[in-house]
Amino acid sequence: AKEMQELEKQWHSIVQSLHSNSNVVAFMNSRVGRYLDDHPFVALSLLVFLAVSAIPVAFFLIFVVVTAIMACIGVIVMEVVVIVLGGITLLCVLCGLGALSLGVSGILSICYVAVSTLVNYWCASRGQIRKQEVNVSLSQKSPPVSDRSAN
């Protein structure tokens, strides 16, 4: 019985503090507050509805926040994946272009050496042919050396 009286005193002090709160007094003086004061069943139904609906609303809000966070993280992760794939692709393309440029440079160097060697050989052989032609023509124009000594 003593515990019950103590509990009743605590309850009474809580109710008294609620009734003395300025926000509660302002609400109870409004039209809605007076209506709920005149219709306690509607007030109790509204209170039960608010208490019961608080849990689903809280779960829904938690779901919305978690979904929004996951969407942001997903976008960031997706962007990172796309950037990494793009970077790897660019690296592969650049390595391929480097190998291709080395191959083309090698082929062009070999062609340059081959063509320059052929041109030098062609020019040298033409020079020798001209020298031989000049020697032949000189030997035909001038009398033989042995004949000169005879004269």
DSSP file (Angstrom, degrees, kcal/mol; ACC not computed):
  #  RESIDUE AA STRUCTURE BP1 BP2  ACC     N-H-->O    O-->H-N    N-H-->O    O-->H-N    TCO  KAPPA ALPHA  PHI   PSI    X-CA   Y-CA   Z-CA
    1    1 A A     >        0   0    0      0, 0.0     4,-2.3     0, 0.0     5,-0.2   0.000 360.0 360.0 360.0 -39.5    0.0    0.0    0.0
    2    2 A K  H  >  +     0   0    0      1,-0.2     4,-2.5     2,-0.2     5,-0.2   0.916 360.0  49.9 -65.1 -41.5    2.8    2.4    0.8
    3    3 A E  H  > S+     0   0    0      1,-0.2     4,-2.5     2,-0.2    -1,-0.2   0.884 110.0  51.5 -63.4 -37.6    4.5    1.7   -2.5
    4    4 A M  H  > S+     0   0    0      2,-0.2     4,-2.5     1,-0.2    -1,-0.2   0.912 109.9  48.4 -66.4 -41.5    1.2    2.3   -4.3
    5    5 A Q  H  X S+     0   0    0     -4,-2.3     4,-2.2     2,-0.2    -2,-0.2   0.894 111.7  50.3 -65.3 -38.6    0.8    5.7   -2.5
    6    6 A E  H  X S+     0   0    0     -4,-2.5     4,-2.1     2,-0.2    -2,-0.2   0.915 111.6  47.9 -63.9 -42.8    4.4    6.6   -3.4
    7    7 A L  H  X S+     0   0    0     -4,-2.5     4,-2.4     1,-0.2    -2,-0.2   0.888 110.5  52.0 -63.6 -40.3    3.7    5.7   -7.0
    8    8 A E  H  X S+     0   0    0     -4,-2.5     4,-2.5     2,-0.2    -2,-0.2   0.880 108.5  51.0 -65.0 -38.3    0.4    7.7   -7.0
    9    9 A K  H  X S+     0   0    0     -4,-2.2     4,-2.3     2,-0.2    -2,-0.2   0.908 111.1  48.1 -64.8 -42.0    2.3   10.8   -5.6
   10   10 A Q  H  X S+     0   0    0     -4,-2.1     4,-2.1     2,-0.2    -2,-0.2   0.918 112.7  48.4 -64.5 -42.3    4.9   10.5   -8.4
   11   11 A W  H  X S+     0   0    0     -4,-2.4     4,-2.5     1,-0.2    -2,-0.2   0.920 111.0  50.6 -62.6 -43.6    2.2   10.2  -11.0
   12   12 A H  H  X S+     0   0    0     -4,-2.5     4,-2.4     1,-0.2    -1,-0.2   0.879 110.0  50.1 -62.9 -39.3    0.3   13.2   -9.5
   13   13 A S  H  X S+     0   0    0     -4,-2.3     4,-2.2     2,-0.2    -1,-0.2   0.876 110.7  49.8 -68.8 -35.9    3.5   15.3   -9.6
   14   14 A I  H  X S+     0   0    0     -4,-2.1     4,-2.1     2,-0.2    -2,-0.2   0.937 113.0  45.9 -65.9 -45.9    4.2   14.3  -13.2
   15   15 A V  H  X S+     0   0    0     -4,-2.5     4,-2.6     1,-0.2    -2,-0.2   0.902 112.3  51.9 -63.3 -40.8    0.6   15.2  -14.2
   16   16 A Q  H  X S+     0   0    0     -4,-2.4     4,-1.6     1,-0.2    -1,-0.2   0.900 109.2  49.4 -63.3 -41.1    0.9   18.5  -12.3
   17   17 A S  H  X S+     0   0    0     -4,-2.2     4,-0.6     1,-0.2    -1,-0.2   0.860 111.7  50.2 -67.3 -34.0    4.1   19.4  -14.1
   18   18 A L  H >< S+     0   0    0     -4,-2.1     3,-0.8     1,-0.2     6,-0.2   0.927 110.5  48.3 -67.5 -44.1    2.5   18.6  -17.4
   19   19 A H  H 3< S+     0   0    0     -4,-2.6    -2,-0.2     1,-0.2    -1,-0.2   0.773 111.8  50.3 -68.4 -25.3   -0.6   20.8  -16.6
   20   20 A S  H 3< S+     0   0    0     -4,-1.6    -1,-0.2    -5,-0.2    -2,-0.2   0.573  83.8 110.3 -89.6  -8.4    1.6   23.7  -15.5
   21   21 A N    <X  -     0   0    0     -3,-0.8     4,-2.2    -4,-0.6     5,-0.2  -0.466  69.5-136.9 -67.1 135.6    3.8   23.6  -18.7
   22   22 A S  H  > S+     0   0    0      1,-0.2     4,-2.3     2,-0.2     5,-0.1   0.847 102.3  52.3 -66.4 -35.2    3.1   26.7  -20.8
   23   23 A N  H  > S+     0   0    0      2,-0.2     4,-2.3     1,-0.2    -1,-0.2   0.901 110.9  47.7 -67.1 -40.0    3.0   24.7  -24.1
   24   24 A V  H  > S+     0   0    0     -6,-0.2     4,-2.8     2,-0.2    -2,-0.2   0.904 111.6  50.3 -67.6 -40.3    0.4   22.3  -22.6
   25   25 A V  H  X S+     0   0    0     -4,-2.2     4,-1.4     2,-0.2    -2,-0.2   0.913 111.3  48.9 -63.1 -42.1   -1.7   25.1  -21.3
   26   26 A A  H  X S+     0   0    0     -4,-2.3     4,-0.5     1,-0.2    -2,-0.2   0.904 113.2  47.4 -65.1 -39.9   -1.6   26.8  -24.7
   27   27 A F  H >< S+     0   0    0     -4,-2.3     3,-1.1     1,-0.2     6,-0.7   0.915 110.0  51.7 -66.5 -42.4   -2.6   23.5  -26.5
   28   28 A M  H 3< S+     0   0    0     -4,-2.8    -1,-0.2     1,-0.3    -2,-0.2   0.758 107.6  53.5 -68.2 -22.9   -5.4   22.9  -24.0
   29   29 A N  H 3< S+     0   0    0     -4,-1.4    -1,-0.3    -5,-0.2    -2,-0.2   0.582  94.7  90.1 -84.8 -10.6   -6.8   26.4  -24.6
   30   30 A S  S <X S-     0   0    0     -3,-1.1     4,-2.2    -4,-0.5     5,-0.2  -0.285  94.1-105.3 -78.9 172.0   -6.8   25.8  -28.4
   31   31 A R  H  > S+     0   0    0      2,-0.2     4,-2.4     1,-0.2     5,-0.2   0.902 120.7  49.0 -64.1 -42.1   -9.9   24.3  -30.2
   32   32 A V  H  > S+     0   0    0      1,-0.2     4,-2.7     2,-0.2     5,-0.2   0.919 111.0  50.1 -65.6 -43.1   -8.2   20.9  -30.7
   33   33 A G  H  > S+     0   0    0     -6,-0.7     4,-2.0     1,-0.2    -1,-0.2   0.903 111.9  47.1 -62.2 -42.1   -7.2   20.8  -27.0
   34   34 A R  H  X S+     0   0    0     -4,-2.2     4,-1.9    -7,-0.2    -1,-0.2   0.891 112.0  51.2 -66.9 -38.4  -10.8   21.6  -25.9
   35   35 A Y  H  X S+     0   0    0     -4,-2.4     4,-1.7     1,-0.2    -2,-0.2   0.940 112.1  45.7 -63.5 -45.7  -12.2   19.1  -28.3
   36   36 A L  H  < S+     0   0    0     -4,-2.7     7,-0.3     1,-0.2    -1,-0.2   0.842 111.0  53.5 -67.1 -31.4   -9.9   16.3  -27.0
   37   37 A D  H  < S+     0   0    0     -4,-2.0    -1,-0.2    -5,-0.2    -2,-0.2   0.857 112.2  44.7 -68.9 -34.0  -10.7   17.4  -23.4
   38   38 A D  H  < S+     0   0    0     -4,-1.9    -2,-0.2     1,-0.2    -1,-0.2   0.749 118.9  44.1 -79.7 -24.2  -14.4   17.0  -24.1
   39   39 A H     X  +     0   0    0     -4,-1.7     4,-1.8    -5,-0.1     3,-0.3  -0.769  63.0 172.0-122.1  84.1  -13.9   13.7  -26.0
   40   40 A P  H  > S+     0   0    0      0, 0.0     4,-2.7     0, 0.0     5,-0.2   0.809  77.0  59.4 -66.1 -30.1  -11.5   11.5  -24.0
   41   41 A F  H  > S+     0   0    0      2,-0.2     4,-2.6     1,-0.2     5,-0.2   0.922 107.5  46.0 -64.7 -42.6  -12.1    8.4  -26.2
   42   42 A V  H  > S+     0   0    0     -3,-0.3     4,-2.5     2,-0.2    -1,-0.2   0.899 112.9  50.9 -64.7 -40.3  -10.9   10.3  -29.3
   43   43 A A  H  X S+     0   0    0     -4,-1.8     4,-2.3    -7,-0.3    -2,-0.2   0.915 112.1  46.3 -63.8 -42.9   -7.9   11.6  -27.3
   44   44 A L  H  X S+     0   0    0     -4,-2.7     4,-2.7     2,-0.2    -2,-0.2   0.907 112.7  50.1 -66.4 -41.1   -7.0    8.1  -26.1
   45   45 A S  H  X S+     0   0    0     -4,-2.6     4,-2.6     2,-0.2    -2,-0.2   0.910 112.2  47.6 -62.4 -42.2   -7.4    6.7  -29.6
   46   46 A L  H  X S+     0   0    0     -4,-2.5     4,-2.5     2,-0.2    -2,-0.2   0.898 112.3  49.5 -65.0 -41.0   -5.2    9.4  -31.0
   47   47 A L  H  X S+     0   0    0     -4,-2.3     4,-2.3     2,-0.2    -2,-0.2   0.915 112.6  46.7 -64.4 -43.9   -2.6    8.8  -28.3
   48   48 A V  H  X S+     0   0    0     -4,-2.7     4,-2.9     2,-0.2     5,-0.3   0.912 112.3  51.1 -64.9 -42.3   -2.6    5.0  -29.0
   49   49 A F  H  X S+     0   0    0     -4,-2.6     4,-2.7    -5,-0.2    -2,-0.2   0.929 111.7  46.9 -60.2 -45.9   -2.4    5.6  -32.7
   50   50 A L  H  X S+     0   0    0     -4,-2.5     4,-0.8     2,-0.2    -1,-0.2   0.896 114.4  47.4 -63.6 -39.9    0.6    8.0  -32.3
   51   51 A A  H  X S+     0   0    0     -4,-2.3     4,-0.5     1,-0.2     3,-0.3   0.915 116.5  42.8 -68.1 -42.1    2.3    5.6  -29.9
   52   52 A V  H >< S+     0   0    0     -4,-2.9     3,-0.5     1,-0.2    -2,-0.2   0.868 114.6  49.6 -73.8 -35.5    1.8    2.6  -32.2
   53   53 A S  H 3X S+     0   0    0     -4,-2.7     4,-2.1    -5,-0.3    -1,-0.2   0.608  92.3  78.7 -80.2  -9.9    2.7    4.4  -35.4
   54   54 A A  H 3X S+     0   0    0     -4,-0.8     4,-2.4    -3,-0.3    -1,-0.2   0.893  91.6  51.7 -65.1 -38.3    5.9    5.8  -33.9
   55   55 A I  H <X S+     0   0    0     -4,-0.5     4,-2.7    -3,-0.5     5,-0.2   0.952 112.2  42.8 -68.0 -49.9    7.8    2.5  -34.4
   56   56 A P  H  > S+     0   0    0      0, 0.0     4,-2.7     0, 0.0    -1,-0.2   0.905 115.5  50.3 -62.7 -37.5    6.9    2.0  -38.1
   57   57 A V  H  X S+     0   0    0     -4,-2.1     4,-2.7     2,-0.2    -2,-0.2   0.916 111.1  49.0 -65.2 -40.7    7.5    5.6  -38.9
   58   58 A A  H  X S+     0   0    0     -4,-2.4     4,-2.6    -5,-0.2    -1,-0.2   0.924 111.9  48.6 -63.5 -43.8   10.9    5.4  -37.1
   59   59 A F  H  X S+     0   0    0     -4,-2.7     4,-2.6     2,-0.2    -2,-0.2   0.907 111.9  49.9 -61.5 -41.1   11.8    2.2  -39.1
   60   60 A F  H  X S+     0   0    0     -4,-2.7     4,-2.6     2,-0.2    -2,-0.2   0.925 111.5  47.5 -63.7 -44.2   10.7    4.0  -42.3
   61   61 A L  H  X S+     0   0    0     -4,-2.7     4,-2.5     2,-0.2    -2,-0.2   0.895 112.1  49.7 -65.0 -39.1   12.9    7.0  -41.5
   62   62 A I  H  X S+     0   0    0     -4,-2.6     4,-2.8     2,-0.2     5,-0.2   0.912 111.0  50.6 -62.8 -41.6   15.8    4.7  -40.6
   63   63 A F  H  X S+     0   0    0     -4,-2.6     4,-2.7     2,-0.2    -2,-0.2   0.912 110.7  48.9 -61.0 -43.8   15.3    2.9  -44.0
   64   64 A V  H  X S+     0   0    0     -4,-2.6     4,-2.5     2,-0.2    -2,-0.2   0.926 113.6  45.7 -63.3 -45.0   15.2    6.2  -45.8
   65   65 A V  H  X S+     0   0    0     -4,-2.5     4,-2.6     2,-0.2    -2,-0.2   0.932 115.1  46.4 -65.7 -45.3   18.4    7.5  -44.2
   66   66 A V  H  X S+     0   0    0     -4,-2.8     4,-2.9     1,-0.2     5,-0.2   0.909 113.2  50.1 -64.3 -40.9   20.2    4.1  -44.7
   67   67 A T  H  X S+     0   0    0     -4,-2.7     4,-2.5    -5,-0.2    -2,-0.2   0.917 111.4  48.4 -62.7 -43.2   19.1    4.0  -48.3
   68   68 A A  H  X S+     0   0    0     -4,-2.5     4,-2.3     2,-0.2    -2,-0.2   0.914 113.4  47.2 -63.9 -42.4   20.2    7.5  -49.0
   69   69 A I  H  X S+     0   0    0     -4,-2.6     4,-2.8     2,-0.2     5,-0.2   0.930 113.4  47.9 -64.6 -44.4   23.6    6.8  -47.4
   70   70 A M  H  X S+     0   0    0     -4,-2.9     4,-3.1     1,-0.2    -2,-0.2   0.873 110.2  52.8 -64.8 -36.2   24.0    3.6  -49.3
   71   71 A A  H  X S+     0   0    0     -4,-2.5     4,-2.6     2,-0.2    -1,-0.2   0.924 111.1  46.4 -64.9 -42.9   23.0    5.4  -52.5
   72   72 A C  H  X S+     0   0    0     -4,-2.3     4,-2.4     2,-0.2    -2,-0.2   0.934 115.4  45.5 -63.7 -45.2   25.7    8.0  -51.9
   73   73 A I  H  X S+     0   0    0     -4,-2.8     4,-3.2     1,-0.2     5,-0.2   0.908 112.6  52.2 -63.7 -40.7   28.3    5.3  -51.1
   74   74 A G  H  X S+     0   0    0     -4,-3.1     4,-3.0     2,-0.2    -2,-0.2   0.900 109.6  48.4 -62.0 -41.1   27.1    3.3  -54.1
   75   75 A V  H  X S+     0   0    0     -4,-2.6     4,-2.7     2,-0.2    -1,-0.2   0.920 113.8  47.0 -64.6 -42.7   27.6    6.3  -56.4
   76   76 A I  H  X S+     0   0    0     -4,-2.4     4,-2.5     2,-0.2    -2,-0.2   0.936 114.8  45.8 -64.6 -45.6   31.0    7.0  -55.0
   77   77 A V  H  X S+     0   0    0     -4,-3.2     4,-2.7     2,-0.2    -2,-0.2   0.920 113.7  49.5 -62.9 -43.1   32.0    3.3  -55.3
   78   78 A M  H  X S+     0   0    0     -4,-3.0     4,-2.6    -5,-0.2    -1,-0.2   0.905 111.2  49.5 -62.9 -41.2   30.6    3.2  -58.8
   79   79 A E  H  X S+     0   0    0     -4,-2.7     4,-2.6     2,-0.2    -1,-0.2   0.909 111.4  49.0 -64.4 -41.4   32.5    6.3  -59.7
   80   80 A V  H  X S+     0   0    0     -4,-2.5     4,-2.8     2,-0.2    -2,-0.2   0.917 111.2  49.9 -63.5 -42.9   35.7    4.9  -58.3
   81   81 A V  H  X S+     0   0    0     -4,-2.7     4,-2.8     2,-0.2     5,-0.2   0.920 112.2  47.4 -62.5 -43.4   35.2    1.6  -60.2
   82   82 A V  H  X S+     0   0    0     -4,-2.6     4,-2.6     2,-0.2    -2,-0.2   0.913 113.3  48.1 -65.2 -41.5   34.6    3.5  -63.5
   83   83 A I  H  X S+     0   0    0     -4,-2.6     4,-2.6     2,-0.2    -2,-0.2   0.914 112.9  48.2 -65.7 -41.6   37.6    5.7  -62.9
   84   84 A V  H  X S+     0   0    0     -4,-2.8     4,-2.6     2,-0.2     5,-0.2   0.934 113.2  47.2 -64.7 -45.2   39.8    2.7  -62.1
   85   85 A L  H  X S+     0   0    0     -4,-2.8     4,-2.5     1,-0.2    -2,-0.2   0.908 113.1  49.5 -62.4 -40.8   38.6    0.8  -65.2
   86   86 A G  H  X S+     0   0    0     -4,-2.6     4,-2.7    -5,-0.2    -2,-0.2   0.901 111.4  49.2 -63.4 -41.0   39.1    3.9  -67.3
   87   87 A G  H  X S+     0   0    0     -4,-2.6     4,-2.5     2,-0.2    -2,-0.2   0.908 111.8  47.9 -65.2 -42.2   42.6    4.3  -65.9
   88   88 A I  H  X S+     0   0    0     -4,-2.6     4,-2.5     2,-0.2    -2,-0.2   0.916 112.8  49.0 -64.2 -42.4   43.5    0.6  -66.5
   89   89 A T  H  X S+     0   0    0     -4,-2.5     4,-2.6    -5,-0.2    -2,-0.2   0.925 111.6  49.1 -62.3 -44.2   42.1    0.9  -70.1
   90   90 A L  H  X S+     0   0    0     -4,-2.7     4,-2.8     1,-0.2    -2,-0.2   0.908 110.5  51.0 -61.7 -41.7   44.1    4.1  -70.7
   91   91 A L  H  X S+     0   0    0     -4,-2.5     4,-2.5     2,-0.2    -2,-0.2   0.916 111.2  47.9 -61.5 -43.8   47.3    2.4  -69.4
   92   92 A C  H  X S+     0   0    0     -4,-2.5     4,-2.4     2,-0.2    -2,-0.2   0.916 112.8  48.2 -64.1 -42.7   46.7   -0.6  -71.7
   93   93 A V  H  X S+     0   0    0     -4,-2.6     4,-2.7     1,-0.2    -2,-0.2   0.921 112.5  48.5 -64.1 -43.3   46.1    1.6  -74.7
   94   94 A L  H  X S+     0   0    0     -4,-2.8     4,-2.3     2,-0.2    -2,-0.2   0.890 111.1  50.0 -66.2 -38.0   49.2    3.7  -73.9
   95   95 A C  H  X S+     0   0    0     -4,-2.5     4,-2.5     2,-0.2    -1,-0.2   0.918 112.0  48.6 -63.9 -42.5   51.4    0.6  -73.5
   96   96 A G  H  X S+     0   0    0     -4,-2.4     4,-2.6     2,-0.2    -2,-0.2   0.910 111.7  48.6 -62.5 -42.7   50.1   -0.7  -76.8
   97   97 A L  H  X S+     0   0    0     -4,-2.7     4,-2.7     2,-0.2    -1,-0.2   0.874 110.4  52.3 -65.9 -35.8   50.8    2.6  -78.5
   98   98 A G  H  X S+     0   0    0     -4,-2.3     4,-2.2     2,-0.2    -2,-0.2   0.934 111.7  45.4 -63.3 -45.9   54.3    2.6  -76.9
   99   99 A A  H  X S+     0   0    0     -4,-2.5     4,-2.3     2,-0.2    -2,-0.2   0.905 113.9  50.0 -63.3 -41.3   55.0   -0.9  -78.3
  100  100 A L  H  X S+     0   0    0     -4,-2.6     4,-2.8     1,-0.2    -2,-0.2   0.908 110.4  49.3 -63.5 -42.5   53.6    0.1  -81.7
  101  101 A S  H  X S+     0   0    0     -4,-2.7     4,-2.6     2,-0.2    -1,-0.2   0.879 110.3  51.2 -67.6 -35.8   55.7    3.2  -81.8
  102  102 A L  H  X S+     0   0    0     -4,-2.2     4,-2.4     2,-0.2    -2,-0.2   0.928 112.4  46.8 -63.7 -43.5   58.8    1.2  -80.9
  103  103 A G  H  X S+     0   0    0     -4,-2.3     4,-2.6     2,-0.2    -2,-0.2   0.930 113.9  46.3 -62.9 -46.4   58.0   -1.3  -83.7
  104  104 A V  H  X S+     0   0    0     -4,-2.8     4,-2.8     1,-0.2     5,-0.2   0.904 112.6  51.0 -64.5 -40.6   57.3    1.5  -86.3
  105  105 A S  H  X S+     0   0    0     -4,-2.6     4,-2.4    -5,-0.2    -1,-0.2   0.906 111.1  48.9 -62.9 -41.0   60.5    3.3  -85.2
  106  106 A G  H  X S+     0   0    0     -4,-2.4     4,-2.6     2,-0.2    -2,-0.2   0.930 112.5  46.9 -62.8 -46.1   62.5    0.1  -85.6
  107  107 A I  H  X S+     0   0    0     -4,-2.6     4,-2.6     1,-0.2    -2,-0.2   0.924 113.6  48.1 -63.4 -43.9   61.1   -0.6  -89.0
  108  108 A L  H  X S+     0   0    0     -4,-2.8     4,-2.5     2,-0.2    -1,-0.2   0.881 111.7  50.6 -65.0 -37.0   61.7    3.0  -90.2
  109  109 A S  H  X S+     0   0    0     -4,-2.4     4,-2.6     2,-0.2     5,-0.2   0.922 111.4  47.7 -64.8 -44.0   65.3    2.8  -88.8
  110  110 A I  H  X S+     0   0    0     -4,-2.6     4,-2.7     1,-0.2    -2,-0.2   0.919 112.7  49.0 -62.9 -43.1   65.9   -0.4  -90.7
  111  111 A C  H  X S+     0   0    0     -4,-2.6     4,-3.0     2,-0.2     5,-0.3   0.909 111.4  50.2 -62.6 -41.7   64.4    1.0  -93.9
  112  112 A Y  H  X S+     0   0    0     -4,-2.5     4,-2.8     2,-0.2     5,-0.3   0.935 112.9  45.4 -62.2 -46.4   66.6    4.2  -93.5
  113  113 A V  H  X S+     0   0    0     -4,-2.6     4,-2.3     2,-0.2    -2,-0.2   0.923 115.5  47.4 -63.5 -43.6   69.8    2.2  -93.0
  114  114 A A  H  X S+     0   0    0     -4,-2.7     4,-2.4    -5,-0.2    -2,-0.2   0.932 115.3  44.3 -64.8 -45.7   68.9   -0.1  -95.9
  115  115 A V  H  X S+     0   0    0     -4,-3.0     4,-2.9     2,-0.2     5,-0.2   0.922 114.4  48.9 -67.0 -43.1   68.0    2.7  -98.3
  116  116 A S  H  X S+     0   0    0     -4,-2.8     4,-2.7    -5,-0.3    -1,-0.2   0.894 112.1  49.6 -65.4 -37.3   71.1    4.8  -97.3
  117  117 A T  H  X S+     0   0    0     -4,-2.3     4,-2.7    -5,-0.3    -2,-0.2   0.925 112.5  47.4 -64.5 -43.8   73.3    1.8  -97.8
  118  118 A L  H  X S+     0   0    0     -4,-2.4     4,-2.8     2,-0.2    -2,-0.2   0.913 113.2  48.2 -63.3 -42.0   71.8    1.1 -101.2
  119  119 A V  H  X S+     0   0    0     -4,-2.9     4,-3.0     2,-0.2     5,-0.2   0.930 113.4  47.3 -65.0 -44.1   72.2    4.7 -102.2
  120  120 A N  H  X S+     0   0    0     -4,-2.7     4,-2.8     2,-0.2    -2,-0.2   0.920 114.3  47.1 -62.5 -42.6   75.8    4.8 -101.0
  121  121 A Y  H  X S+     0   0    0     -4,-2.7     4,-2.7     2,-0.2    -2,-0.2   0.912 113.7  48.2 -63.8 -42.4   76.5    1.6 -102.8
  122  122 A W  H  X S+     0   0    0     -4,-2.8     4,-2.1     2,-0.2    -2,-0.2   0.921 114.2  45.7 -65.3 -43.8   74.8    2.8 -106.0
  123  123 A C  H  X S+     0   0    0     -4,-3.0     4,-2.1     2,-0.2    -2,-0.2   0.912 114.5  48.6 -65.9 -41.1   76.7    6.1 -105.8
  124  124 A A  H  X S+     0   0    0     -4,-2.8     4,-2.2    -5,-0.2    -2,-0.2   0.906 112.1  48.1 -65.6 -41.5   80.0    4.4 -105.1
  125  125 A S  H  X S+     0   0    0     -4,-2.7     4,-2.4     2,-0.2    -1,-0.2   0.872 111.4  50.3 -69.2 -35.5   79.5    1.9 -108.0
  126  126 A R  H  X S+     0   0    0     -4,-2.1     4,-2.5    -5,-0.2    -1,-0.2   0.885 109.7  52.0 -66.2 -38.0   78.6    4.7 -110.4
  127  127 A G  H  X S+     0   0    0     -4,-2.1     4,-2.4     2,-0.2    -2,-0.2   0.908 111.1  46.5 -64.9 -40.7   81.7    6.5 -109.3
  128  128 A Q  H  X S+     0   0    0     -4,-2.2     4,-2.7     2,-0.2    -2,-0.2   0.895 111.6  51.3 -67.7 -39.4   83.8    3.4 -110.0
  129  129 A I  H  X S+     0   0    0     -4,-2.4     4,-2.5     2,-0.2    -2,-0.2   0.906 111.4  48.0 -63.9 -40.1   82.1    2.9 -113.3
  130  130 A R  H  X S+     0   0    0     -4,-2.5     4,-3.1     2,-0.2     5,-0.2   0.910 111.0  50.8 -66.0 -42.1   82.8    6.5 -114.2
  131  131 A K  H  X S+     0   0    0     -4,-2.4     4,-2.9     1,-0.2    -2,-0.2   0.924 111.8  47.5 -61.4 -42.0   86.4    6.2 -113.1
  132  132 A Q  H  X S+     0   0    0     -4,-2.7     4,-2.6     2,-0.2    -2,-0.2   0.913 112.6  48.9 -65.0 -40.7   86.7    3.1 -115.3
  133  133 A E  H  X S+     0   0    0     -4,-2.5     4,-2.7     2,-0.2    -2,-0.2   0.900 112.8  47.9 -64.5 -40.3   85.1    4.9 -118.2
  134  134 A V  H  X S+     0   0    0     -4,-3.1     4,-2.5     2,-0.2     5,-0.2   0.917 113.0  48.4 -66.5 -42.5   87.5    7.8 -117.7
  135  135 A N  H  X S+     0   0    0     -4,-2.9     4,-2.3    -5,-0.2    -2,-0.2   0.907 113.5  47.3 -63.6 -41.1   90.5    5.5 -117.5
  136  136 A V  H  X S+     0   0    0     -4,-2.6     4,-1.6     2,-0.2    -2,-0.2   0.922 113.5  47.0 -66.8 -43.8   89.4    3.7 -120.6
  137  137 A S  H  X S+     0   0    0     -4,-2.7     4,-1.7     2,-0.2    -2,-0.2   0.870 112.8  49.9 -68.3 -35.7   88.8    6.8 -122.6
  138  138 A L  H  X S+     0   0    0     -4,-2.5     4,-2.3     1,-0.2    -1,-0.2   0.899 110.1  50.4 -67.8 -39.7   92.1    8.3 -121.5
  139  139 A S  H  < S+     0   0    0     -4,-2.3    -1,-0.2     1,-0.2    -2,-0.2   0.825 110.9  49.1 -69.6 -28.3   93.9    5.1 -122.5
  140  140 A Q  H  < S+     0   0    0     -4,-1.6    -1,-0.2    -5,-0.2    -2,-0.2   0.845 113.1  46.4 -78.6 -32.8   92.3    5.2 -125.9
  141  141 A K  H  < S+     0   0    0     -4,-1.7    -2,-0.2    -5,-0.1    -3,-0.1   0.898 106.7  61.3 -77.2 -42.7   93.1    8.9 -126.5
  142  142 A S  S  < S-     0   0    0     -4,-2.3     3,-0.1    -5,-0.2     0, 0.0  -0.626  91.4-112.3 -88.8 145.2   96.7    8.8 -125.5
  143  143 A P        -     0   0    0      0, 0.0    -1,-0.1     0, 0.0    -2,-0.1  -0.326  46.9 -84.4 -69.2 157.6   99.3    6.6 -127.3
  144  144 A P     >  -     0   0    0      0, 0.0     4,-1.2     0, 0.0     3,-0.4  -0.283  34.5-122.5 -62.5 150.3  100.7    3.7 -125.4
  145  145 A V  H  > S+     0   0    0      1,-0.2     4,-1.5     2,-0.2     3,-0.3   0.865 110.4  56.1 -64.7 -38.4  103.6    4.5 -123.2
  146  146 A S  H  > S+     0   0    0      1,-0.2     4,-1.0     2,-0.2    -1,-0.2   0.846 103.8  54.8 -65.0 -32.8  105.9    1.9 -124.9
  147  147 A D  H  > S+     0   0    0     -3,-0.4     4,-1.4     1,-0.2    -1,-0.2   0.825 103.1  56.7 -69.7 -31.6  105.2    3.5 -128.3
  148  148 A R  H  < S+     0   0    0     -4,-1.2    -1,-0.2    -3,-0.3    -2,-0.2   0.894 103.5  52.0 -68.0 -41.6  106.4    6.9 -127.0
  149  149 A S  H  < S+     0   0    0     -4,-1.5    -1,-0.2     1,-0.2    -2,-0.2   0.833 107.1  54.4 -67.3 -27.6  109.7    5.6 -126.0
  150  150 A A  H  <        0   0    0     -4,-1.0    -1,-0.2     1,-0.2    -2,-0.2   0.847 360.0 360.0 -72.8 -33.2  110.1    4.2 -129.4
  151  151 A N     <        0   0    0     -4,-1.4    -1,-0.2    -3,-0.1    -2,-0.2   0.487 360.0 360.0 -73.1 360.0  109.5    7.5 -131.0
